[in-house]
Amino acid sequence: MTRPEDALAIHKDARFRGPTFAGLEGGRILMTDGRKFYVSDDGGITWSDGTERQDLEGTLVAGSSMISLGGNAVGAVGTWSDPTGARFSWESKRNAHMLFWRSEDGGETWAPPVHIHPRGVVMHAYQDVLLRTSSGRIILPLYSSMGQGTWHHEGAPFVGGYWNGNYISTDAHFYDPHFSASYIVYSDDGGETWNTNRDGELIIHTEYGTNPEYTNEPSVTEVSPGRLLMIMRTGLGRLYQAWSEDDGTSWSRPEPTQLAGTNAPGQVRTLPHTGHLLVVWTQQSEREIRQGFIRTRLSSAISRNGGGVWEYFQNVESIHEETRVEAGPIQRVRPQGRLSIHPGGAYEVDAEYSVELENYGRWAYPSVYVADDRVLVAHSYSPQDPVTGEGLSGGRLKVLPISWFYGGRDPAAESFVIKKIEDLPPRP
């Protein structure tokens, strides 16, 4: 981690693997890990004991995303496979549906849920992605998927490498047989009814007339009133982005960002006071991916011009010293190391990319909450067991001052490059 001594608090707890946050009156923060709810009265430094909550119909409220709706009103979204409370699973995904709950008293009691989508539509949402824009519209970024089987194609090899003499898997959907596309649903009446963006799903066309590439696990922020930025996970070695000029009703076609990454999601937020953008994502170079270092650098970056240029790269968690890596060509990249789980011939491997996966661990799937003077970043934390090489499952929460994301420098400092860009005439 970059400058850990500047952190206001670092929590090491499984509760912080994939949580979501919402602000309450008086600066209090409500958090749920999808099972229990917790409250912090001191900006994330300490947390209450967790309690389960049921709605007025007796269904367990298990939100993966929450949003403040003003005052102590809170909205929450969760995915269910049937009304009795059975959680989402691959086996029941065709029957899965999303629910929206609303609480008027800071999450103490919840009204019966609203069904966002009909059953039979396969939809997913990355955690902690609900957004309420300046117009009051609630935005829920989603992605649909299609295809047979689960996340790993039958008979396909598993990618990985050697760690302390043991072969460990570093797979992350590199042989996923599904296709996915991003879109959003939105509500203008506080979550009572929902509409889908009017111009279809967001997929990538790297060249006219070629096969499309997938996008998934989108995250959205409001850059200025009515103008929204979406970032999306891809398998092309970097994050992609799309823009809406009408509060999420329609979107531009996805285009690449300058942010190098592996097949993992990111979160984008708008910071108070400055209006600068913050992105937290899994930053990985093409070479690192080929070597098998997957999800080994969780980074942040700041844009001071609305997403045009990203600067101030920091590492939230990393086994690498570099805080910024250059994005490579836009193409599918997989680790060179791969083994079949069935007896058979070995695959060819480029020796240049065959390295010992020293200190390997996976940190990814950030949840990001922006308060007045600080940012809470929760993420998965999965180091390797030093004896067995097995990946351990855990979570981290880092409470960081806003200045940490600028490398301790002045957020208001002028940028010569950005000033030159802003002085250019508008594009025709």
N, C-alpha and C positions, 0 to 999 in steps of 0.2 A: 504494500500500500504506500502511496505517496504521502509523506509527512504525517504519519500516524499521530505524532505528538500534538497536532493541531485539532484532532477530533475532540468533540465535546463528550462523546460517549461511544463505546463499542460494546455491543451486546452479542454474546455467543450463545444462541438459543435456537432450537428447531422451530419455535413459533415464527421466526423471521424468515422462513423459507417460503416465499410466495404470498406474503400478506397483502392487505390493502388498507388504505388510510382515508379518513375524512376529518375535516376540521369542525370543531364545535365552538360554541360561544365561549368567550374568555380565553381563547388560545388553546383550549383543551383539544386533544387528538384522540379520535376513536380508531381502533385497529381491530381487524379480524383476520385470523389465519384460516378462515373457511370452516372453522369448527366452534371456536370460542371468541368472545369479544373482550377487548382490553382497553383501558383508558390511561392516558398520560396527562398529568396536570402541569408538567414542567418541560414541555417541548421535546419529549422522547427520552429524557434522561432516565426516568423510572416509569414502570408500568404496573397497573393494578393486576390482581389475580384475574384469570379468565373465567367467564361465565357463558354458558350456552343461552341462546335466545330463540324463542318460538314465536311465530306470528299468531294472530288471533284465531286461526283455524287449527293451530297445534302443529304446523309444519316447522321443522328446524330451519332457521334462517342461516344459510351457509353461503355467504357472498364471496365472490372472487374479486369484485370491484365495488367500491363505494364512492360516493360523491356528496359533498355538502350542498344542501339545497337552500341555504340561508337560515340564520339563527341556529337552532338545534335540529332542524329538519335534515334527514339523511336519506339517500337512496342507495340501494344495494342490488346487485345482479348476481345470480348464481345459475349454474347449469344442473338440471335434474333429468333423470330418465323416467320417473313416474311420480304421481302426486303423493305417494306414500312416503317419499323421502329417500328412495334408493339413489345413491350418487351416480354420476355419469361413469360409464365404462365403455370400452371399445365394443363389447358384445351388444350393448344396448344403444349404440350411438344413433341408430335410425329412429329410435323413439325419444331421443333426448330433446329437451326444449329448455328455453331460458325464461327465468322468472325475474320480475322486478318487484322488490319490496320497498315500502316507504315507512319511515319512522318520523314522528314529529317531536320526539323527546330524547334526542341524542342516542338512539339505539336501544332504549329500554324496552319499548313496545313497538311492534311492527304490524301494519295492516296486512290483510291477505294479499298474496302476490298477484301481479298481472302477468299473463303469458305474453312474451314479446314476439314469439314466432310460432307458427303451427308445427306440430310434430311432423317428422318425416324430412324436414329440411335440416341437413347436417351442418351445424354451425358451432363455432368455437370462439372463445374470446381469451386473449392473453389477460393475465391478472392486472388489477389496478389501473384500468384504462378508461373508466368513465370520466367524462368531461362535461362541465356545464359552462356554456359560452356566455359572453356578456349580454346576449339577448335573452338568456334564461333557457335556451334550448339544451336538452340533455343529449349528448353524443355517446353512442356505444360502438366502438370499432369492433368488427367481427371478421371472421374468415370462414368460408365454406370449404369442404373437402369432398373429394370423390375418389373412388377406387376400392379395390378389394383388399382384404387382409388388414394387418396392423401396420406398425411403423417400419417394419423391416421385411423386405421382399423375400419370399421363401427361397431358400437355396443360395441367396446372395452372401458374399463374404462379410465378415466383421472386420472393420478397420481398427487399428490400434498400434501397439508397439511394446517394447520391453522396458520394464521398470524393476530394478533390482533382480534381474534374471527372470522375472515373471512376465508373461504376455498379458497385457491388460487392454481391454476394449476402450477405445475413445470414440465410439460410434455416436453420431448425433444426426440421425435421419439421412445419412449419406446414401442409403439404399432404400429410401422410403418410396413405396409404389404409388402414393397418392398425389393428386394434383390439388392445389388450393388457390383460392382467390380472395382478395380482401374487399370489404365494403363496410358501410356503416348503417346503423339504424338510429333514428332520432325521435325525440318526443318534445312537443311544444306545450304540453299540458301537464307537466310534472310527473310524467311516467304513466299516465292513464292509457294513452294510445301511442303507437309507434309506426313510423314510416321508414322505408328504405331509400337510400340515395337513388336519384332518378336515372342515373346514367350507367348502371351496371357494375359488374365486379372489376376490380383493379388487378390486371395481370400485366406481365412485362413482354414487350416485343423488342428484342434486341436488333432486329432487322425486319423490314417490310416483307411479309409473306412467309416468314419462317415460323417454326413452332413456338408457341408462347412459353414463357417461364413462369413459375408460380410465385406468389407472394402470400405471406401469412403473418399472424400475430402483430397486427398494426397497432400503433399508438398515435394519438392525435393531441395537438395543442393549439390554442388560439394565439396567433402571432399579433393580430390587431383585430378590432371589431369586425366580425364576419369573415376574416381571412384565417384559414386553418391550414396547418401543416401536418401531414401524416407520414410517419416512417414505417417501413415494412421489412420484415425478415425475408431474406432470399438465400439461394444457394450459389450466388454469382460472385462471392468474394467481397461484398459490401452491402450496406444498407441502401434501400431505395426510398424515394420520397414522392409524394403527390401533394397537390395544392387544391384548396377549395376557396373560391371567392364569394360564396353565397351561404356561408354558415353551415357547410357540410351537405347541401342539397345535391351538388355535383362536384366532380373532381377532375383534375388533369390526369393525363396518362403517367404512370410511374416512370421515374427517371433516376439514374444513379446519383448518390451523394458521393462526397469525397471520403467517406468514413469506411475504412477497411473493416471487414468482419467475416466471421464464419457463419454457419447456419444456426443462428441464435437470435433472439429478439432484443430490442432496446426500448427505452422509454424516452419521450421527449416532453419537456415542460417549459413554461414561460416563467421567468423569475420576476418577483415584484420589484418595484422601484425603478429598475433599469429597462425592463421589457426584453432583456437578453434571453436567448434560448439555451437550455441545458439539455444535453443528450447523455444518457448512460447506456452503454451497450458493450457487447463482447467484441473487443478489437483484436483482430488477428491478422497477421501477414500471410500472404500466399505461401511463403516458404515454411512458416510455422505450421500451417494447416497440412502441407505435404509431409512434414516431419511427424505429425501426429499430435501436436500441441493444440488440443481443441478446448476452447473455453478456459484458457489459462490466463487471460488478461481481461478483466472487467474495468472499463475506462469511462471517463467523462470528458466532455468537450463543451465549449461555450461558443455561441454565435452572437456577435454584437450587431449584425446587420440582417436579422430575420431569417437566418438559415442559408445565407449565401456563402459565408466563409466561417469555418470552424477553427477555434484556437484554444489555447490554455489546456492542452491535453493533460489529464491526470489519471492515475491508476487507483481505482477503488480497491482492487485486489489483484495481485499478479505475481507470477513467478519470474517475470521478465523485468529488466531494468528500464527498457524503453517505454516512454509514455505515449509516443506516437509512432505508428507504422504507416508506410506508404501503401495505398490501395493498388492492387495489381490489375491485370487485365480483367475485363468483365467476362467471366467464363466459369463453368463448373469446376470446383477444386475439391479433391478428396485426398485424405492421407495416403501416402504410398504404401505403408504397411497394411496388409490385409491377409487374413487367414480364413479358410473355409472351416466351418464347424463339422464338416463331414470329411472322412478320409478321402484323399485325392491328391492330384498334382498341386505343386506350389505355384503361386503367382509370381510374375516378374516384379522386381522391386528395384528402383533406382537407388544405388548405394549412397548417393549424395544425400538422400533424405532419410537414411536409416540411422537414427540416433537413439541414444538412451534417453528415455523420458524422465529425466532427473527432476525430482521434486514435483512430479505431476499432481495436479489437482484441478477440479472443475469449479468455477464460480460464475454464475450466470443468472438469468431470469430476475433482473432487478425490479423492485417496486420503489417508486420515488414519490415522496411527499415534500412539497415546498411550503415552508412556513415563512414568517416575516423575515427572520434573520438567520435561518438555517435550513438545511435540507436533510431529510431522513432517507437513506438508501439501504433497503433490505435486499438480500440476495441469497441464493443457494450457495452452500459451502461444502464441497465434497472432496476432501483430501484422500490420498491412498493410505490404507492401513500399512504401517511399516513392516509388518510381518507377512501378511497374506497378500498384500497388493490390492485387496478389495476396496472399492470406492465407498467411503463413509458418507452418510447423508446428514446434513446439518444446515443451519442458517446463521446469518450475521445481520445485524443492524448497526449502521454507522450514522451517528448524528454529527453532521459536519457544518461548520459556519459557512456562510455564502462565500467568504473570502477564500476558502480552501479550493474552490473550483476555479479560481483565478490564479492559483499558485501563490497566494498571499499578496498579489498585486492589486492595484486600485481598479475596481470594476469600471470606473468612469474614465480611465485613461484613454486618450485619443489614439486611434489606429491610423497610421499613414496609409496603409493599403486600402482599408475600408473607405477612408476619405477620398482617395483617388477613384475608387469604384463609384462612390456616390456622386462624384463630379462628372461622370460620363453621361452622355445624353441617353435617354431611354431607348430601349430596343424598338425598332419599327414594328 
